[in-house]
Structures are given as structure tokens and as C-alpha cells.
Amino acid sequence: MAKKVLIIGAGLGGLSTALRLTTHGYEVEIVEKHHQAGGRLNQLKKDGFTFDVGPSFFSMSYEFSELFNYCKVENPLQMNELDPVYSVYFAGKEKPYHIYKELDKLAREFAAIEPHFETKAKKYLAKAGQIFHDTEHVIIKRNYDNLIQYALALTSVPVKHTPLLFRSMWKELERNFDSEHVKVIFSLVAFFLGSTPFDTPAVYSLLNYTELKHDGYWNINGGMYKIVEEIQKLLIERGVKFHFNTEIISVNKENDSVISFTDKLGKEWHSDIFVCNGDAAAFRGSILNRKKFSEKKLAQKDWTLAPFTIYLGVKGKVKDLHHHNYFLGSNFKEYSDNIFKLTAAPEKPYYYVNVSSISNPGCAPNGCENIFILCPVPDRRFKNNWEDKEKFADTILKDMSERTGFDLIQNRMTQTIYTPEDWETMFNLYKGSGLGLAHGLNQVAAMRPKNKDEHMNNLYYVGASTVPGTGLPIVVIGSKLVTERILQDHD
Ligand SMILES: Cc1cc2nc3c(=O)[nH]c(=O)nc-3n(C[C@H](O)[C@H](O)[C@H](O)COP(=O)(O)OP(=O)(O)OC[C@H]3O[C@@H](n4cnc5c(N)ncnc54)[C@H](O)[C@@H]3O)c2cc1C
């Protein structure tokens, strides 16, 4: 008889694990706290506008192809490569820089500020590419049972990369480029990891390689939520049952096995195997009461910034905006030094803007635009009260209106705001941290919460805060790693 797996959480991690496990004949059931699938990769429909709630692009598009290929189905997603990859607006500079993958085209953007850019970038990205290819399979895409295995894996990485562990990303950029703007643009990826370029080791320049050389950035025809809809459709065809508005709050165990989990209404969910897609660190603390993940221990960990997100529908079109835009200030070092620990809303916010109606006109009524604004802010350990959310949203909208010459406030037709508190409440994100545990060297690979429980022999984890880490393609890789664990232990 097919073994039964209960997956807690219908985020991308849970959904892609379900797809892989059903391919191996497992019977899967999914319980989800939210009213619909997707987790952070969710959708909001309001006043005739449709918004992707979280992710708006991804790198390593081939990981989605791998997922569908593994599961023996045709890839149902129509993926579009973004060109330009993104645009960057600096305060006080009238025109944005458009960031192209073609280096000769990008060199023209930087002609006035970075002489010989193309030669310098080729050299920088070649080195970043070597780190990527020297670690992708031997370090990132694999499970670890213990630290010794990890140490052994590290010895297979060429020693020439060692200095990059001890040098910051910013220092590496300083060795390669002169222009402050070029260095700032190349260093933005550090914030995705939960750190600043001044503290992030230079090995992570491999992310510049993934965005600018390797596979670029992609989105989905019809909106990012199509990823969820298509996987969910396949799962329903395979007989997977979904139970929404169902939050797991406690565990029932016998010796070293989980017997069942109990939801908020007292219903017990039995299974042979359990996979948790909720945050792998916070779940161990709040549901399993593990001392190593107590409130105090969780608070001592490094977490990524929290999202302050605005979903804005406007009448009219904002000129010159591309799919993927950064609006930055002119005080980058000061911003980096403070942003993770501010106890108030930032006075000069840095933010990211995505207008998906540019490539998916169906997301907004005729003549209108749907605008998603993401301003990374400190998590709730530092700023807990967001009563000033409307005021802060208006600060961002005024700034963006001045910089684009389009009055967003005057033309506003609909607006929804999610604060870090909303993100925490919706998806059980630790203190609202948007991407989960940070990726400092002390919190990656064998040092990240494992995808197999330390004590229970039938409990596993998938998603942003377990291995390999956060971001859509990385979570999809994580679904393969946890499937390998389950097959190894139970097949
Ligand atoms: C605003 C924002 C923008 C982002 N932008 C990008 C981007 O552009 N590109 C990119 O690659 N990544 C982006 N990310 C990161 C990306 O969204 C995540 O890495 C990824 O979606 C995580 O998927 P997951 O399956 O690990 O977790 P989740 O999406 O959080 O799914 C976990 C699910 O488990 C459920 N759950 C938790 N606890 C319980 C419980 N006790 N009982 C029942 N259900 C439970 C939650 O409700 C949730 O649905 C962004 C994240 C945010 C917040």
C-alpha cells in the first residue's frame, strides 16, 4: 500500500515536494493555514486589479524545468526572461540605469562613470562564475548528515576561492570597479541573503553571475501565481487533497516517531510521514518546543529583512518603469549600517517596484497599472508597532511620485498594505522576516536547520529556512533534497 505523507504548508516548498512524492507513488495530503495555496508566492485580487503578493521574478529558471521533468510532466509555465534584468533609480540622478545582461549594452549605461566597464565586468563575472560552478553541485545541491561531511565537501572546492570567504563583497567590488553606483548596483544581491555587502563574504558574488551572466531573471506569463495554480492543478489530478484554513499547533509523538499533528480546532492529522513547509527554525521552536529553537535562541539568529509591501492600483501609466525597478537613496553606507536594526520606519526608504501589468495587461483594468512596492524594513524584534503604516506608505508614494513625475497619490484607485506583522500572521514567518533565516556562513549548508528532524524518524522539512535556502529556485532544489531523504529512509 502507498505510504501516506502529510505536508504542513502549501508554499512552493510544500507543493513541489508533493509533486515529486506523488511521482514516486506516495499518497499526499496538504494542510495549510492560509485560505489558498502559495505561501509567500500568493495572489491578491482587489477592485479589478490582480497582484502577485511576494515574488515577482526568479533566477535559475532551469530548476523549474528540472522539477517538471523529474515529475514526468510537461513544463506548464511560460517563462519570460527579463530584459533589462532590472532598472536602478538613484536619488538625485534624473535617469535610471538599465541593467542589461549584454555587457556591451550595459557598458553604454555606465560609459560616463566607469571607464573600461566591459573588460572589468568580464573579469569580475568570470571569477564569480567559477565559484558558482565549483560549489553548485558539491556544496549547495546536497544533503549533509553532519559537520564532518560538510568539512569534507568544502575540501573539494578549489583553494583559490578561499580568500573570498574572508573578504567582503564590497571589498571585492572595490578591487574591480571604481564607480560608487556600479558597486552599489552589484552589491544589492547581498540584502537578499539577509546581510549588507559590507558584511557578506565575497563568495556570494556568485549571485551577480547568476543574474548577469548565467541564466538572468525570469517571470511568468500570466503572473507569478500561475506557478502555484499549475502545480496545484497537477496535484489535484494526482489525487492530492488540500485542507485550507487549517493551522497545525501541536505534535503528538510516541518514542521517536510523530503519530499525528493537531490543528487549531483540535482535529488530529495522522500519517506515516510528515513534511513541514512552515519555517524550519520557528516550527521547531513553537510547535516542537525544542530548546535549541526557543524564543531566546531564535532571536539570536540572523534573519533576513521584513517586507513592508504596498499593492497599489493607479489610473494612468507611469512612464519609463520596467518590470523590475529599484529606487535607492544617496546614503548607501549609512543605510546599510542601520537598516537591519532600526526601531522606526526608515526616513529615506530604499524600495523595489514591480509593475506586472506591463507584461501581463490582464492584471489591471484598461488604462491602469498595478504597482507592487516592497520596502525592506527591520523585522519585529526591532520595530514591532506599525500603526504608522499609512503615513510610511505615503512617504514612499510621495518619493516615487517625485522621482517618476507621476502623481501616485492623486491617481490611486486601490491600496492594500502588508506590514511585517501581517506577513507573520499570514504565513507564520518569524517576526515577519521575509526570506527566512539569513545566509551568513554560520547559517548555511550543514549549519542550517536540517531537512530531517533531529529526533523524530518520520518528520522532514522543506522551504526557505532549511537547506539549501531561500528564493524560489532554491526552495525547488530543497524539495528534491527532502524527497531524496524520504526515499532513502522509507522506500
Ligand atoms: C515580499 C517578498 C518578495 C519576495 N520576492 C522574491 C522574488 O522576487 N524572487 C524569489 O526567488 N524569491 C522571493 N521571495 C522569497 C520567496 O517568496 C520564498 O523564498 C519562497 O516563496 C519560500 O517558499 P516556502 O515554501 O519555503 O515558504 P512559504 O511560502 O512561507 O510557505 C509555507 C507555507 O506554510 C504555511 N504554514 C506555516 N506554518 C503552518 C502551520 N503551523 N500550519 C499550517 N500551515 C502552516 C504558511 O501559511 C505558508 O503557506 C520573496 C519573499 C517575500 C516575502
PDBQT file of the ligand as one rigid body, heavy atoms in Angstrom, charges set to zero:
ROOT
HETATM    1  C1  LIG A 501       7.684  40.165  -0.260  1.00  0.00    +0.000 C 
HETATM    2  C2  LIG A 501       8.545  39.032  -0.755  1.00  0.00    +0.000 A 
HETATM    3  C3  LIG A 501       9.116  39.096  -2.010  1.00  0.00    +0.000 A 
HETATM    4  C4  LIG A 501       9.900  38.048  -2.483  1.00  0.00    +0.000 A 
HETATM    5  N1  LIG A 501      10.412  38.140  -3.737  1.00  0.00    +0.000 NA
HETATM    6  C5  LIG A 501      11.089  37.094  -4.249  1.00  0.00    +0.000 A 
HETATM    7  C6  LIG A 501      11.478  37.109  -5.610  1.00  0.00    +0.000 A 
HETATM    8  O1  LIG A 501      11.198  38.066  -6.344  1.00  0.00    +0.000 OA
HETATM    9  N2  LIG A 501      12.126  36.007  -6.081  1.00  0.00    +0.000 N 
HETATM   10  C7  LIG A 501      12.405  34.910  -5.322  1.00  0.00    +0.000 A 
HETATM   11  O2  LIG A 501      13.001  33.951  -5.820  1.00  0.00    +0.000 OA
HETATM   12  N3  LIG A 501      12.030  34.877  -4.021  1.00  0.00    +0.000 NA
HETATM   13  C8  LIG A 501      11.370  35.926  -3.479  1.00  0.00    +0.000 A 
HETATM   14  N4  LIG A 501      10.937  35.881  -2.189  1.00  0.00    +0.000 N 
HETATM   15  C9  LIG A 501      11.265  34.692  -1.375  1.00  0.00    +0.000 C 
HETATM   16  C10 LIG A 501      10.307  33.554  -1.686  1.00  0.00    +0.000 C 
HETATM   17  O3  LIG A 501       8.991  34.007  -1.609  1.00  0.00    +0.000 OA
HETATM   18  C11 LIG A 501      10.488  32.441  -0.681  1.00  0.00    +0.000 C 
HETATM   19  O4  LIG A 501      11.848  32.041  -0.590  1.00  0.00    +0.000 OA
HETATM   20  C12 LIG A 501       9.655  31.211  -1.038  1.00  0.00    +0.000 C 
HETATM   21  O5  LIG A 501       8.396  31.555  -1.553  1.00  0.00    +0.000 OA
HETATM   22  C13 LIG A 501       9.521  30.384   0.211  1.00  0.00    +0.000 C 
HETATM   23  O6  LIG A 501       8.702  29.279  -0.011  1.00  0.00    +0.000 OA
HETATM   24  P1  LIG A 501       8.438  28.251   1.159  1.00  0.00    +0.000 P 
HETATM   25  O7  LIG A 501       7.681  27.125   0.580  1.00  0.00    +0.000 OA
HETATM   26  O8  LIG A 501       9.690  27.964   1.871  1.00  0.00    +0.000 OA
HETATM   27  O9  LIG A 501       7.619  29.036   2.276  1.00  0.00    +0.000 OA
HETATM   28  P2  LIG A 501       6.198  29.762   2.301  1.00  0.00    +0.000 P 
HETATM   29  O10 LIG A 501       5.905  30.404   1.018  1.00  0.00    +0.000 OA
HETATM   30  O11 LIG A 501       6.244  30.644   3.501  1.00  0.00    +0.000 OA
HETATM   31  O12 LIG A 501       5.159  28.584   2.542  1.00  0.00    +0.000 OA
HETATM   32  C14 LIG A 501       4.990  27.975   3.786  1.00  0.00    +0.000 C 
HETATM   33  C15 LIG A 501       3.511  27.720   3.994  1.00  0.00    +0.000 C 
HETATM   34  O13 LIG A 501       3.339  27.015   5.225  1.00  0.00    +0.000 OA
HETATM   35  C16 LIG A 501       2.180  27.518   5.876  1.00  0.00    +0.000 C 
HETATM   36  N5  LIG A 501       2.327  27.244   7.305  1.00  0.00    +0.000 N 
HETATM   37  C17 LIG A 501       3.286  27.677   8.145  1.00  0.00    +0.000 A 
HETATM   38  N6  LIG A 501       3.085  27.190   9.390  1.00  0.00    +0.000 NA
HETATM   39  C18 LIG A 501       1.964  26.440   9.328  1.00  0.00    +0.000 A 
HETATM   40  C19 LIG A 501       1.234  25.696  10.299  1.00  0.00    +0.000 A 
HETATM   41  N7  LIG A 501       1.643  25.627  11.582  1.00  0.00    +0.000 N 
HETATM   42  N8  LIG A 501       0.105  25.048   9.909  1.00  0.00    +0.000 NA
HETATM   43  C20 LIG A 501      -0.316  25.102   8.619  1.00  0.00    +0.000 A 
HETATM   44  N9  LIG A 501       0.333  25.817   7.659  1.00  0.00    +0.000 NA
HETATM   45  C21 LIG A 501       1.464  26.471   8.012  1.00  0.00    +0.000 A 
HETATM   46  C22 LIG A 501       2.214  29.011   5.568  1.00  0.00    +0.000 C 
HETATM   47  O14 LIG A 501       0.940  29.603   5.731  1.00  0.00    +0.000 OA
HETATM   48  C23 LIG A 501       2.696  29.009   4.117  1.00  0.00    +0.000 C 
HETATM   49  O15 LIG A 501       1.631  28.966   3.204  1.00  0.00    +0.000 OA
HETATM   50  C24 LIG A 501      10.140  36.912  -1.674  1.00  0.00    +0.000 A 
HETATM   51  C25 LIG A 501       9.566  36.844  -0.401  1.00  0.00    +0.000 A 
HETATM   52  C26 LIG A 501       8.769  37.888   0.054  1.00  0.00    +0.000 A 
HETATM   53  C27 LIG A 501       8.125  37.792   1.411  1.00  0.00    +0.000 C 
ENDROOT
TORSDOF 0
